[in-house]
Every structure is written in structure tokens, then in C-alpha cells.
Amino acid sequence: MGRGKENKVQAAIFGALQVYCQDRNLHLFPPLSNQQGGRLRSYCADLLGLADHADLIALEVKELDVPNCVFHAFDEEQHEVAKQFESLGVPLAYAYNVLETLPYHERPQPPHWAKHTLASINRSMPTPLPGRSPDMNHHQSLLDWLEGPHKTDASDLFGRVHGAVESVEDLRNGILVLLYAVPQQTLAALTPDDILRTINVLQSSPRLSRSQRIVLDRLVGTSAEVFDRFTSQAARERDRRGRPPSG
């Protein structure tokens, strides 16, 4: 396939999902590169999707140099961010090719190319990847993942926020953390107005200011701690200077 062709792998996944899931009310959204990253209003994945309003797809796409079993474009810092999302319960996974030429790119395309393409894409959560040289034999295919049971019931997640989050485009980092890392009973106890206030805070800026963090403290209590990694550096410095010395 050649180095630096992650866009070709992503195009193959996108096209194969559209065909294979054509009877599943699939909604796919590939954020632009300048919309991606680890900030509150960014998207943590190259590809986000919903099938049947239930199965959430969040994929960070990589191109594998198959003969050498290596990601030439692997980013250690990005991997650390992905593991942080994983630790919060966000089902962000890596997706990569296991063939040099995927069925999607064959000309003419073979019969059942969409299914075979998805079978030629491996999926792995960030921690078991584990890095630049993936442990290929221990990762399931994207096809097997799609056809198997998995805990990504987005219809239940959306129900927790009373319809305030309705589409894949709404699933920026802050909203994903709200859905997956804040306990269900905490969200269920909020009024619709409080849900809107919470979401407005999470959508208003790339990082939380000290005043925004205080608002979240009031709305979701101790659960606001999960958003600490999105607090601005200036606010963290003010908090650090305001703490009494330890010991």
C-alpha cells in the first residue's frame, strides 16, 4: 500500500461500512484533521459512527506496513491520549489493515468486497495494541467486532442526556467523557435544564476554565473530576498556587 496512506485505509473502512451496514441505519462522520485531538471540543477519532442508533463506532485509523508489521506514522503522544480515553471507558479503538492491498482497492472489486475488507481490518483498544508494532494475532477483525456483542449501546447513552445529544457530530471529547465516565445515576438525577447547562459548558471552549470547572462541580458533583484533564493550564497553576504546602 505504501507509507503515509492512512487516508486510503480510512476510505476503505468508510466505504465498506456503508455497504456492509446499509440495512442498519448507519451514520458515519469523519472529522477533519484540524477538528481532531485531545481537547474538550475536539474529536478523539478519525471515524465516528452509529449503527441502528445503538452501536457506537470510534476508530483511530492507522496504516500498517504489513511485511514489517509496523506503523510508520505511530504517534506516542496520541497513543497516551487514547489510553486516557480508554481509562475513562470511552470505546476508542485503533483500526488498521492486515493486507497490503485491501479488497476495497482491488480493481475490479471482488464479490463481497465490503465484508472481506472489514475482515482485513483489525481493531484493538489502545492498551492491548500495544504500540508501533501491533500484536496482530491477538486483535479481532472489525467484521468480528461488528457481528459480536459489545457494550456500546449509544441509544441508552443518549437517553441519559434527555435528547440533548442527538447525532454523531455531537460526540466531541467532552460529550463522550460525560456519557461514559459520569455515573448513570448522576446524569439521571439532573433536570433537563441542568443537562443543557452541563453540555453548554463542555461545548463552549477547548479547555475548562476555573469558573467552568466550578459550574460542573455544582452540576455533577464529584463526577466533575473526570474532566480535570481538560482544565486549562492557567487554571491548574492558580489552583496549585492556592493550595497549602504539603507536609
Secondary structure, DSSP 8 states (H G I E B T S, - for coil): --TT-HHHHHHHHHHHHHHHTTTTT-EEE---GGGBSSSTTSBS-SEEEEETTTEEEEEEEE--BGGGTB-TT--HHHHHHHHHHHHTT---EEEEESSSS-GGGSSS--TTHHHHHHHTEEEE-STTS-SSS--GGGSEEHHHHHHS--S-BHHHHHHHTTTS--SGGG--HHHHHHHHHS-HHHHHTS-HHHHHHHHHHHHS-SSB-HHHHHHHHHHHGGGGGGGGGGB-HHHHHHHHHHS----
